[in-house]
Amino acid sequence: MIVPFDCEDLFELNDNLQPQFDGEVIVIDNVFKNFQNILNITQNLPVERWKGSSNTRNFKDYYDCRVVLSNNFPQPKKTQKRLGTLLNITDYFFKLNGNITCDHSFQFNYFKHKKLNVSQQLQHSPHVEDYFNCIFFLDIPSNGGTAIYENINIPNNEHINLMRDISDLKIDKIIESLPNRCVIFRGDRLHGGYIKNHNTYYHSWRINLVHFFKPKN
């Protein structure tokens, strides 16, 4: 079914957001005003294969896909209200002196297992980035969340296999996912998707919306 929508209207933030900060992670619950409408759209999109290589496990052991909404011709006032609010919250808690920005597109990560009873020690490959991660948890099961690990240098082979045995890594914190929750943290911390019960995402899709907040210069 074809459903026309405007990105800024669909992803309008709730009023009177109540961000919580523990010194490392900002958590904002009930972030979107039109969450049910967001579910109606995101649960009915075609999704394209994301990272892969000649010997990838993607589409063999699991589906790792991405959707990007370009948000063409954004409405400046609405975009500024949405992104400006999130950037100001990040700036306030992490004391960035206004040196932070984000483009107006929407990037969605979709994940689903093709096998049952995957080992708990296998999790999404930990990695680092040079910017802040702003993740919105969109799926209703919301089983797990994002793990932040003790920082060490490890190879990133996501293009071969997104799943990695993490038994040799120390988890510092698991940021719990809940529907319509936003979390913001430094991408230079070793982190990755974490699933408590892999069978949940054999039957359902794990869906996140991600913004990347970068320095202005």
C-alpha positions as CSV (number, residue, x, y, z in Angstrom):
1,M,0.0,0.0,0.0
2,I,1.3,3.4,-1.0
3,V,1.3,5.9,1.9
4,P,2.4,9.5,1.2
5,F,4.0,11.3,4.2
6,D,6.1,14.3,5.1
7,C,9.2,13.4,7.1
8,E,9.1,16.4,9.4
9,D,5.5,15.9,10.2
10,L,5.9,12.1,10.7
11,F,8.9,12.5,13.0
12,E,7.8,15.5,15.0
13,L,9.1,15.4,18.5
14,N,6.9,15.3,21.6
15,D,6.6,18.5,23.6
16,N,8.3,18.7,27.0
17,L,10.9,16.0,26.5
18,Q,12.6,14.8,29.7
19,P,16.1,13.8,28.9
20,Q,18.1,11.8,31.5
21,F,21.9,11.7,31.6
22,D,24.1,9.4,33.6
23,G,27.4,11.0,32.5
24,E,27.8,8.8,29.4
25,V,24.4,8.3,27.8
26,I,21.4,10.6,27.2
27,V,18.1,8.8,27.3
28,I,14.9,10.4,26.1
29,D,11.7,8.3,26.4
30,N,8.4,9.0,24.5
31,V,10.4,11.0,22.0
32,F,8.1,11.0,18.9
33,K,4.6,12.4,18.9
34,N,3.3,10.2,16.1
35,F,4.9,6.9,17.1
36,Q,2.1,4.7,15.8
37,N,2.2,6.4,12.5
38,I,6.0,5.8,12.4
39,L,5.4,2.1,13.0
40,N,2.8,1.9,10.2
41,I,5.4,3.3,7.8
42,T,8.6,1.6,9.0
43,Q,7.0,-1.8,9.2
44,N,5.9,-1.7,5.6
45,L,9.0,-0.5,3.8
46,P,11.1,-2.5,1.4
47,V,14.6,-2.8,2.8
48,E,17.8,-3.1,0.8
49,R,20.8,-5.3,1.7
50,W,23.5,-3.3,3.6
51,K,27.1,-4.4,4.2
52,G,28.3,-7.4,2.3
53,S,31.2,-9.0,0.4
54,S,31.8,-12.0,-1.8
55,N,31.8,-14.2,1.3
56,T,29.3,-12.3,3.5
57,R,26.9,-14.1,5.8
58,N,24.3,-11.4,5.1
59,F,21.2,-12.9,3.6
60,K,22.5,-16.4,4.6
61,D,22.5,-16.3,8.4
62,Y,20.6,-13.0,8.9
63,Y,19.2,-10.0,7.1
64,D,21.2,-6.8,7.6
65,C,19.5,-4.0,5.7
66,R,19.3,-0.2,5.5
67,V,16.7,2.3,4.4
68,V,17.5,6.0,3.9
69,L,14.8,8.7,3.6
70,S,16.5,11.7,2.0
71,N,13.9,14.2,3.5
72,N,13.9,16.1,0.2
73,F,13.2,19.9,0.4
74,P,12.9,19.9,4.2
75,Q,10.8,22.6,5.9
76,P,13.5,24.8,7.6
77,K,11.4,25.7,10.7
78,K,10.3,22.2,11.3
79,T,13.7,20.7,10.7
80,Q,15.3,23.2,13.0
81,K,12.8,22.5,15.7
82,R,13.4,18.7,15.5
83,L,17.1,18.6,14.9
84,G,17.8,21.7,16.9
85,T,16.1,20.3,19.9
86,L,18.2,17.1,19.8
87,L,21.4,18.9,19.0
88,N,20.8,21.4,21.9
89,I,20.2,18.5,24.3
90,T,23.4,16.8,23.2
91,D,25.4,20.1,23.3
92,Y,24.1,20.8,26.9
93,F,25.0,17.5,28.5
94,F,28.3,16.9,26.6
95,K,29.3,20.6,26.8
96,L,30.2,20.9,23.2
97,N,30.0,24.7,22.9
98,G,27.6,24.5,19.9
99,N,30.1,22.7,17.7
100,I,27.7,20.0,16.5
101,T,25.6,19.4,13.5
102,C,23.6,16.8,11.6
103,D,22.2,16.4,8.1
104,H,18.5,16.2,7.7
105,S,18.2,12.6,6.2
106,F,16.8,9.6,8.1
107,Q,18.8,6.3,8.2
108,F,17.2,3.1,9.4
109,N,18.9,-0.1,10.3
110,Y,16.8,-3.3,9.9
111,F,18.0,-6.7,11.2
112,K,16.4,-10.1,11.3
113,H,17.9,-13.6,12.0
114,K,17.3,-16.4,9.5
115,K,18.2,-19.1,12.1
116,L,16.8,-20.0,15.5
117,N,18.7,-20.5,18.7
118,V,21.7,-18.3,18.0
119,S,24.3,-18.2,20.8
120,Q,24.0,-15.4,23.4
121,Q,27.7,-14.8,22.9
122,L,27.2,-13.8,19.3
123,Q,26.3,-10.1,19.1
124,H,26.5,-7.3,16.6
125,S,30.1,-6.6,15.8
126,P,31.4,-3.8,18.2
127,H,32.9,-0.8,16.4
128,V,33.7,2.9,16.9
129,E,33.0,6.1,15.0
130,D,34.2,9.7,15.1
131,Y,30.8,11.2,16.0
132,F,27.9,11.0,18.4
133,N,25.3,8.3,17.8
134,C,21.7,9.2,18.2
135,I,19.6,6.0,18.1
136,F,15.9,5.7,18.1
137,F,14.5,2.3,19.0
138,L,11.4,1.6,16.8
139,D,10.5,-2.0,17.0
140,I,7.9,-3.2,19.6
141,P,9.8,-6.2,20.9
142,S,12.8,-4.0,21.7
143,N,14.8,-7.0,23.0
144,G,18.2,-5.8,24.2
145,G,19.5,-2.5,23.0
146,T,23.1,-1.2,22.6
147,A,26.1,-2.5,24.4
148,I,29.0,-0.2,25.3
149,Y,32.3,-2.2,25.8
150,E,35.6,-1.5,27.4
151,N,37.6,0.3,24.7
152,I,40.1,-2.0,22.9
153,N,41.3,-2.1,19.3
154,I,39.6,-4.9,17.4
155,P,39.1,-5.5,13.7
156,N,35.7,-4.7,12.2
157,N,34.6,-7.4,9.8
158,E,30.9,-6.5,9.5
159,H,31.1,-6.8,5.8
160,I,31.8,-10.5,6.2
161,N,29.8,-11.3,9.3
162,L,27.8,-8.8,11.4
163,M,27.8,-11.3,14.3
164,R,30.8,-11.6,16.5
165,D,31.7,-13.7,19.6
166,I,32.0,-11.2,22.4
167,S,33.1,-13.6,25.1
168,D,36.6,-12.0,25.1
169,L,35.1,-8.5,25.6
170,K,34.0,-6.7,28.7
171,I,30.6,-5.0,28.6
172,D,30.6,-1.7,30.5
173,K,27.0,-0.9,30.0
174,I,23.9,-2.1,28.1
175,I,21.6,0.7,27.0
176,E,18.2,-0.9,27.2
177,S,15.9,-0.4,24.2
178,L,12.3,0.5,24.6
179,P,9.8,1.5,21.9
180,N,10.0,5.2,21.1
181,R,13.2,5.7,23.1
182,C,16.1,7.9,22.0
183,V,19.7,7.4,23.2
184,I,22.7,9.6,22.5
185,F,26.3,8.6,23.3
186,R,29.9,9.1,22.0
187,G,30.6,7.0,19.0
188,D,34.3,6.7,20.0
189,R,33.2,4.3,22.7
190,L,33.4,0.7,21.4
191,H,29.7,-0.2,21.0
192,G,27.3,-2.5,19.1
193,G,23.8,-3.8,18.9
194,Y,23.0,-6.2,21.7
195,I,20.1,-8.8,21.7
196,K,19.1,-10.6,24.9
197,N,17.0,-13.3,23.1
198,H,18.0,-13.8,19.5
199,N,14.8,-15.8,18.7
200,T,12.9,-12.6,19.2
201,Y,14.4,-11.3,15.9
202,Y,13.8,-14.5,14.1
203,H,10.1,-13.8,14.3
204,S,10.3,-9.9,14.2
205,W,12.5,-7.2,12.7
206,R,14.9,-5.1,14.8
207,I,14.4,-1.6,13.6
208,N,16.5,1.5,14.6
209,L,16.6,5.0,13.3
210,V,20.1,6.5,13.5
211,H,21.3,10.1,13.3
212,F,25.0,10.9,13.4
213,F,26.0,14.2,15.1
214,K,29.3,15.5,13.8
215,P,31.5,18.5,14.6
216,K,30.8,21.6,12.5
217,N,34.5,21.9,11.7
